[in-house]
């Protein structure tokens, strides 16, 4: 595998992992990070040899994901950074990997919510000193950093994405 293809393989996972870590520790996902993730799709698609039709479908899936994310944000189910990260994932994962992404994100989100609810109950029973971000994360009634679930869903679906299929095809040539 060429160094450029290795860069492509690592770029998207790095963006979503960093976003999840930021969301867990600060309850924010920076705009610049989502912008970087979206912008890097173009050179990744070109370098990997993604065909124009597949890239166009990925753009449509990304746009549809943004619309869905805005709806989720308007309903106050996710934060603004989560909505933008969801769109970036839609762009990179394309069709049909997006379905797998949504499924894994929902499963991870449910597990995250259950885990945080249980951890918050335990934290009230046995209070201990912890970093400020952990105390905020474990405070009763606090928000859920859904960027973590989005990251899990993206990492589970990425190996089957059109970008990864193109990288594998390019590596065989």
WONOR-V199800 format. One record per residue. PHI is phi in degrees with one decimal (none if undefined). PSI is psi in whole degrees, -180 to 180 (NA if undefined). OMEGA is omega in radians with two decimals (NA if undefined). Layout:
{{PHI:PSI:OMEGA} {PHI:PSI:OMEGA}}
//
This chain:
{{none:134:-3.10} {-70.4:158:3.11} {-59.7:-36:3.11} {-65.7:-41:3.10} {-66.9:-36:3.06} {-63.2:-39:3.09} {-62.2:-44:3.12} {-61.7:-45:-3.11} {-61.8:-34:-3.11} {-91.6:-20:-3.02} {-65.8:-55:-3.10} {-61.0:-48:3.09} {-57.9:-38:3.13} {-62.6:-42:3.14} {-62.9:-48:-3.08} {-70.4:-34:3.10} {-66.5:-45:3.12} {-62.5:-40:3.11} {-62.5:-42:3.13} {-63.8:-42:3.12} {-64.4:-42:3.10} {-63.5:-42:-3.13} {-64.7:-41:3.14} {-65.2:-38:-3.04} {-92.6:-26:-3.08} {-126.0:-8:-3.06} {60.8:28:3.04} {-139.3:150:2.99} {-120.2:116:-3.04} {-63.4:143:3.09} {-58.7:-40:-3.09} {-62.3:-32:-3.12} {-70.5:-44:3.09} {-65.7:-40:3.09} {-62.1:-43:3.10} {-61.3:-45:3.12} {-59.2:-42:3.13} {-69.2:-45:-3.12} {-64.8:-36:-3.09} {-72.2:-13:3.09} {-63.7:-38:-3.07} {-62.1:-56:3.10} {-63.7:-33:3.12} {-63.5:-42:3.13} {-64.8:-41:3.14} {-67.8:-47:-3.09} {-66.8:-38:-3.10} {-75.6:-15:-3.13} {84.3:23:3.10} {-60.5:130:-3.10} {-72.4:160:-3.03} {-60.7:-41:3.13} {-62.7:-45:3.14} {-66.4:-39:3.10} {-64.7:-39:3.10} {-64.2:-41:3.09} {-64.6:-40:3.11} {-62.0:-40:3.08} {-62.3:-42:3.12} {-64.5:-42:3.11} {-64.9:-41:3.09} {-61.6:-43:3.12} {-66.0:-45:3.11} {-62.0:-37:3.10} {-66.1:-37:3.09} {-64.2:-44:3.10} {-60.6:-45:3.11} {-62.6:-42:3.12} {-63.4:-39:3.10} {-63.6:-40:3.08} {-62.7:-44:3.11} {-64.0:-38:3.10} {-67.1:-43:3.13} {-61.9:-34:3.10} {-80.0:-2:-3.13} {65.6:29:3.11} {-90.4:-26:3.09} {-138.5:165:3.07} {-84.8:171:-3.14} {-63.2:-40:3.10} {-64.9:-38:3.10} {-61.7:-43:-3.13} {-62.2:-42:3.14} {-69.6:-40:3.10} {-64.2:-38:3.09} {-58.9:-42:3.13} {-67.3:-42:3.11} {-61.0:-41:3.11} {-64.8:-41:3.08} {-58.6:-41:3.12} {-63.1:-50:-3.08} {-71.0:-32:-3.05} {-89.4:-26:3.06} {57.9:-160:-3.10} {-112.0:137:0.09} {-94.8:6:-3.11} {-60.4:-23:-3.14} {-59.1:-37:3.14} {-62.7:-46:3.10} {-61.3:-42:3.11} {-58.5:-49:-3.12} {-63.4:-41:3.14} {-62.4:-50:-3.13} {-65.9:-36:3.11} {-64.2:-42:3.12} {-64.0:-44:3.13} {-63.9:-46:3.13} {-65.2:-37:3.12} {-65.3:-41:3.08} {-64.2:-44:3.10} {-64.0:-40:3.11} {-62.9:-46:-3.14} {-62.0:-46:3.13} {-63.1:-44:3.13} {-62.7:-41:3.13} {-70.1:-39:3.11} {-61.3:-46:3.12} {-64.4:-44:-3.14} {-64.6:-37:3.12} {-67.2:-37:3.07} {-63.9:-46:3.14} {-64.0:-38:-3.12} {-64.7:-31:3.09} {-76.0:-28:3.13} {-77.4:-40:-3.11} {-127.3:78:-3.13} {-67.5:133:3.09} {-134.9:162:3.07} {-71.8:136:-3.13} {-151.6:161:3.08} {-57.8:155:-3.08} {-57.5:-40:-3.10} {-67.3:-35:3.11} {-70.6:-41:3.10} {-61.4:-41:3.11} {-64.8:-43:-3.13} {-64.3:-35:-3.08} {-96.2:6:3.13} {-71.6:134:-3.12} {-57.2:136:3.12} {77.0:6:-3.13} {-72.1:168:3.11} {-70.0:164:3.09} {-109.9:124:3.13} {-74.2:86:-3.02} {-68.0:-13:3.05} {-59.0:-28:3.09} {-65.1:-46:3.13} {-65.5:-39:3.10} {-62.5:-41:3.10} {-61.5:-46:3.14} {-60.9:-47:3.12} {-60.1:-42:-3.14} {-65.5:-44:-3.13} {-66.8:-33:3.10} {-70.3:-37:-3.07} {-88.7:-22:-3.03} {-57.2:-42:-3.13} {-58.5:-26:-3.14} {-97.1:7:-3.07} {-74.5:157:3.09} {-57.7:-35:3.12} {-62.6:-46:3.14} {-67.6:-35:3.07} {-62.3:-42:3.13} {-65.6:-40:3.11} {-63.5:-43:3.12} {-64.4:-40:3.10} {-64.2:-43:-3.14} {-65.1:-33:-3.14} {-71.7:-26:-3.14} {-79.6:-19:-3.08} {-78.5:NA:NA}}
//
